[in-house]
Structure formats: C-alpha cells, structure tokens
C-alpha cells in the first residue's frame, strides 16, 4: 500500500509564510518533499527562509513571492506565476493574519474604547485576507478536481477571551467560513477538494510575545493564565503544528473536510 502521508511534489502555497508559525511550517514541508511557495509582504524575511532551507536541504524546493492578501490583483499574479511554473496547485495554507492595538480592549479600558476602524482592519486582514486567496487558488483546484485548503483559526474562535475583540470575531468567522466552504466545494466541485482549518493553542509569535512574556522572558499575568489553563503546562512549539498540517494536506485525510483541528495542549477542553 502506498504511503498516504506522501507529500512529495505537492505544490503548496502558504500566505503569511514569513511569520514565526508560517516559516516553520514552510521549512518542514519543503524538507519533506513539497514544492513550497511562501507568499508575504516581508521580502527580506522570505528570502532568508529560502536560504535557510536550501542550506539545510539542497534538494528542498522553496521560493518566496511578495504579495498582499488584500490585493486581489497581486494574489492573482502570484497564482498565474505559480501555475506557469508548476502547472497545478495542490494545497493552500491561509496563514496570513494579525491584530492591532485599537481592536483590543486593555484591562483599564472598556468596549467604548474600541476603535471601529482598526476593528475593521483586523477583520479584513484575518477574514477577507483568507477569502481572497481562497477564491483565487481554488480556481485551479476546481479545474483539477483535487486540492486541499487549510485555514488558520484560533482558540479565540472557541472561547470569548478578554481583550482580543476584533481578532476573536475574525477567527470565529474563519471557522464558520471553513465549514461553509467545505460544503460549497464538495457540492459544486466534487469530493476531491477538502477545506479544513487548524486552531493553534498558544504559541509565542511576533504578535503576542509582549502580551504573554516580560522582557526577561518570564510570563506576564496573561501568560500565566494561559499556562494554568493548558493541561500540558507550557506554550506550544511551532514545529508541533507541522504534523497536523501534513495530515490535512495529504491523502491520509482524504475523507476529512469541514473540520477545525485543535492543537492546543488541552487548552480548549480544560475546565477546572
């Protein structure tokens, strides 16, 4: 029987691939045989990732393309270039996202201090920034009759956490959008296209490091709250997302669609 987890030559597009989580996943997939295309705004960081992979595994296939997930024309140009080179797109990983101070509510503030403009920007970046790449990269998948789309949800989509008002609303939308698109794709384009999401627990990233840790590396009060709520008693490591991503993009999950796979050390199920 063939290896259901084989991802050799899987043409994989990763939006937001220059972030802490995205770059770790990109490196893992390239080293394991996928042909990885990182899409992002940070060109210098993207090129650094490519160099790192090529040093570690000269046979790994990885490249960077500059984009803006909110710019439909730019994403379409990326898609056209990828198709011209590879002739197909197998996997789309929508990892682009982020937060803004005005879309959060600090402990000494309340709901009336929320900035509606920044709230909208956070919704756009996380939710519309997933919808636009999905529209564009789904087109060749629909033609092929095969493909996997993996979105990035969050613990904030499951629980109404304090402070992250805009981000939580956007990620709840991602989970709902994932379920909607799973049905839409299956009914309109056949069972060869799967749409799932991954919901990471707490991992230290550029976005949340100052929220969860002090300058000396110790945890803030919020960081301590996270650890107390996580049965594993620690933050996640970026590489611990790779196995679930690998599963969801491979034929090992061929009959799996519309799910949100939780990778959180037990955070979401702990109640006492």
C-alpha positions as CSV (number, residue, x, y, z in Angstrom):
1,X,0.0,0.0,0.0
2,X,1.3,3.5,-0.9
3,X,2.2,6.0,1.8
4,X,-0.9,8.1,2.4
5,X,1.2,10.8,4.0
6,X,3.4,11.3,0.9
7,X,3.6,15.0,0.0
8,X,6.4,14.8,-2.5
9,X,5.9,17.3,-5.3
10,X,2.8,18.7,-3.6
11,X,2.7,22.3,-4.8
12,X,1.9,24.2,-1.6
13,X,1.1,27.9,-1.3
14,X,1.4,29.5,2.1
15,X,0.1,33.0,2.7
16,X,1.7,34.7,5.7
17,X,4.6,32.4,5.4
18,X,7.1,34.8,6.8
19,X,5.6,34.7,10.4
20,X,7.0,32.5,13.2
21,X,4.5,29.7,12.6
22,X,4.3,30.1,8.8
23,X,8.1,29.9,8.3
24,X,8.4,26.8,10.5
25,X,5.7,25.0,8.6
26,X,7.2,26.1,5.2
27,X,10.6,24.8,6.1
28,X,9.2,21.5,7.3
29,X,7.1,20.9,4.2
30,X,9.9,21.8,1.8
31,X,12.3,19.4,3.6
32,X,9.7,16.7,3.3
33,X,9.3,17.0,-0.4
34,X,6.6,19.6,-1.0
35,X,7.2,22.4,-3.5
36,X,6.6,25.4,-1.3
37,X,5.8,28.9,-2.3
38,X,5.8,31.4,0.5
39,X,3.6,34.5,0.0
40,X,4.1,37.5,2.2
41,X,4.9,41.2,2.5
42,X,8.3,40.8,4.2
43,X,10.6,40.2,1.2
44,X,13.8,40.1,3.2
45,X,12.5,37.6,5.7
46,X,11.1,35.5,2.9
47,X,14.5,35.3,1.2
48,X,16.1,34.4,4.5
49,X,13.8,31.4,4.8
50,X,14.6,30.3,1.3
51,X,18.3,30.4,2.1
52,X,17.9,28.5,5.4
53,X,16.0,25.7,3.7
54,X,18.5,25.5,0.8
55,X,21.4,25.2,3.3
56,X,19.6,22.5,5.4
57,X,18.3,20.5,2.4
58,X,19.7,21.5,-1.0
59,X,17.0,19.2,-2.6
60,X,14.2,21.1,-0.9
61,X,12.0,23.2,-3.2
62,X,11.0,26.6,-1.7
63,X,10.6,30.1,-3.1
64,X,9.2,33.4,-2.0
65,X,6.8,35.7,-3.8
66,X,5.9,39.1,-2.5
67,X,2.2,39.8,-2.1
68,X,-0.6,41.5,-0.2
69,X,-3.5,39.2,0.6
70,X,-5.9,42.2,0.5
71,X,-4.8,43.0,-3.1
72,X,-6.7,40.7,-5.4
73,X,-4.6,41.6,-8.5
74,X,-1.3,40.8,-6.6
75,X,-2.6,37.5,-5.4
76,X,-3.9,36.6,-8.9
77,X,-0.5,37.5,-10.4
78,X,1.1,35.1,-7.8
79,X,-1.3,32.4,-8.8
80,X,-0.6,32.9,-12.5
81,X,3.2,32.7,-11.9
82,X,2.9,29.5,-9.9
83,X,0.7,27.8,-12.5
84,X,3.0,28.9,-15.3
85,X,5.9,27.2,-13.4
86,X,4.3,24.1,-11.9
87,X,1.1,23.6,-13.8
88,X,-1.0,23.0,-10.7
89,X,-1.7,24.0,-7.1
90,X,-2.3,21.2,-4.6
91,X,-2.5,22.9,-1.2
92,X,-3.4,26.4,0.0
93,X,-2.5,27.2,3.6
94,X,-4.1,30.5,4.7
95,X,-1.7,31.6,7.5
96,X,-1.9,35.4,7.0
97,X,-3.4,37.3,9.9
98,X,-2.7,39.5,12.8
99,X,-4.0,42.0,15.3
100,X,-3.9,45.7,16.1
101,X,-4.0,47.6,19.4
102,X,-7.1,49.5,18.6
103,X,-9.0,46.3,18.0
104,X,-8.2,45.1,21.5
105,X,-9.6,46.2,24.9
106,X,-6.9,46.7,27.6
107,X,-7.7,45.8,31.2
108,X,-8.0,49.5,32.1
109,X,-10.3,50.2,29.1
110,X,-13.8,49.1,28.1
111,X,-15.8,48.4,25.0
112,X,-16.4,52.1,24.3
113,X,-12.6,52.5,23.7
114,X,-12.7,50.0,20.8
115,X,-11.5,51.7,17.5
116,X,-14.1,50.6,14.8
117,X,-11.6,51.4,12.0
118,X,-8.9,49.1,13.5
119,X,-11.5,46.5,14.3
120,X,-12.5,46.5,10.6
121,X,-8.9,46.3,9.5
122,X,-8.3,43.2,11.7
123,X,-11.5,41.6,10.3
124,X,-10.2,42.4,6.8
125,X,-6.7,41.1,7.4
126,X,-7.8,37.8,9.0
127,X,-11.1,37.0,7.3
128,X,-11.1,38.8,4.0
129,X,-7.4,38.0,3.7
130,X,-8.4,34.4,3.7
131,X,-11.4,34.7,1.4
132,X,-9.4,36.5,-1.4
133,X,-6.6,33.9,-1.7
134,X,-9.2,31.1,-1.4
135,X,-11.2,32.5,-4.3
136,X,-8.1,32.7,-6.5
137,X,-6.3,29.5,-5.6
138,X,-9.5,27.4,-5.5
139,X,-10.0,28.1,-9.3
140,X,-7.2,25.7,-10.5
141,X,-8.1,23.2,-7.8
142,X,-11.7,23.2,-9.2
143,X,-10.3,22.6,-12.7
144,X,-8.1,19.8,-11.4
145,X,-10.9,18.3,-9.3
146,X,-8.4,18.0,-6.4
147,X,-6.9,20.1,-3.7
148,X,-6.7,20.9,0.0
149,X,-7.3,24.3,1.6
150,X,-6.2,24.7,5.2
151,X,-7.2,27.9,7.1
152,X,-5.9,29.3,10.4
153,X,-8.5,29.5,13.2
154,X,-7.6,30.1,16.8
155,X,-8.6,29.3,20.4
156,X,-10.2,32.7,20.3
157,X,-12.8,31.3,17.9
158,X,-13.9,28.8,20.6
159,X,-13.8,31.0,23.7
160,X,-14.8,34.6,24.2
161,X,-11.4,35.6,25.5
162,X,-10.9,39.0,27.1
163,X,-9.1,41.8,25.2
164,X,-8.9,40.4,21.7
165,X,-12.2,41.6,20.4
166,X,-11.5,42.1,16.7
167,X,-9.2,39.1,16.4
168,X,-11.6,36.7,18.1
169,X,-14.5,37.9,15.8
170,X,-12.4,37.3,12.7
171,X,-11.2,33.9,13.8
172,X,-14.7,32.8,14.6
173,X,-15.5,33.8,11.1
174,X,-12.7,31.7,9.8
175,X,-14.1,28.6,11.5
176,X,-17.5,29.3,10.0
177,X,-16.1,30.1,6.6
178,X,-14.2,26.8,6.7
179,X,-17.4,24.8,7.3
180,X,-19.2,26.7,4.6
181,X,-16.5,26.3,2.0
182,X,-16.2,22.5,2.8
183,X,-19.8,22.0,1.7
184,X,-19.6,24.5,-1.1
185,X,-16.6,22.8,-2.7
186,X,-17.9,19.3,-2.2
187,X,-21.3,20.1,-3.7
188,X,-20.1,22.3,-6.6
189,X,-16.7,20.8,-7.4
190,X,-16.7,17.3,-6.1
191,X,-15.2,15.4,-3.2
192,X,-11.6,15.8,-4.3
193,X,-11.4,19.3,-2.8
194,X,-11.2,19.4,1.0
195,X,-11.4,22.5,3.2
196,X,-10.3,22.3,6.8
197,X,-8.7,24.6,9.5
198,X,-6.2,24.3,12.2
199,X,-6.7,26.0,15.6
200,X,-3.4,26.5,17.4
201,X,-3.3,26.9,21.1
202,X,-0.8,29.4,22.5
203,X,2.5,29.7,20.6
204,X,4.8,32.6,21.1
205,X,4.9,34.7,17.9
206,X,5.8,38.3,16.9
207,X,2.2,39.3,17.5
208,X,1.7,38.0,21.1
209,X,5.2,37.9,22.6
210,X,4.9,41.2,24.5
211,X,1.4,40.3,25.7
212,X,2.5,36.9,27.1
213,X,6.1,37.5,28.2
214,X,8.1,40.1,30.0
215,X,11.4,41.5,28.7
216,X,13.3,39.0,30.9
217,X,11.4,36.0,29.3
218,X,9.1,35.4,32.3
219,X,5.4,35.2,31.7
220,X,3.1,38.1,32.2
221,X,-0.1,37.6,34.2
222,X,-1.9,36.7,30.9
223,X,0.9,34.3,30.1
224,X,0.5,32.7,33.5
225,X,-3.3,32.4,32.9
226,X,-2.6,30.6,29.6
227,X,-0.3,28.1,31.3
228,X,-2.7,27.5,34.1
229,X,-5.5,26.8,31.5
230,X,-3.2,24.4,29.5
231,X,-3.0,20.9,30.9
232,X,0.4,20.4,29.3
233,X,1.6,23.3,31.4
234,X,3.5,25.1,28.6
235,X,3.3,27.0,25.4
236,X,3.3,25.2,22.1
237,X,6.4,24.9,19.9
238,X,5.9,26.0,16.2
239,X,7.1,22.6,14.9
240,X,4.2,20.9,16.8
241,X,1.8,22.3,14.2
242,X,3.6,20.6,11.3
243,X,2.2,17.0,11.8
244,X,-1.4,18.2,11.7
245,X,-0.8,20.3,8.7
246,X,0.9,17.4,7.0
247,X,-2.0,15.2,7.7
248,X,-4.6,17.6,6.5
249,X,-2.8,18.2,3.1
250,X,-2.1,14.6,2.4
251,X,-4.3,11.7,1.2
252,X,-4.3,10.5,4.8
253,X,-7.2,12.9,5.4
254,X,-8.9,12.2,2.0
255,X,-12.3,11.8,3.6
256,X,-11.9,14.7,6.1
257,X,-13.4,18.1,5.3
258,X,-15.0,21.0,7.3
259,X,-13.1,20.2,10.5
260,X,-11.2,22.5,12.8
261,X,-8.2,20.5,14.1
262,X,-7.2,21.8,17.6
263,X,-3.5,21.7,18.5
264,X,-3.5,23.3,21.9
265,X,-2.1,21.1,24.7
266,X,-5.6,20.7,26.0
267,X,-6.4,24.4,26.5
268,X,-9.8,24.2,24.9
269,X,-11.1,21.2,26.9
270,X,-9.8,22.1,30.4
271,X,-12.5,23.3,32.8
272,X,-11.1,23.1,36.3
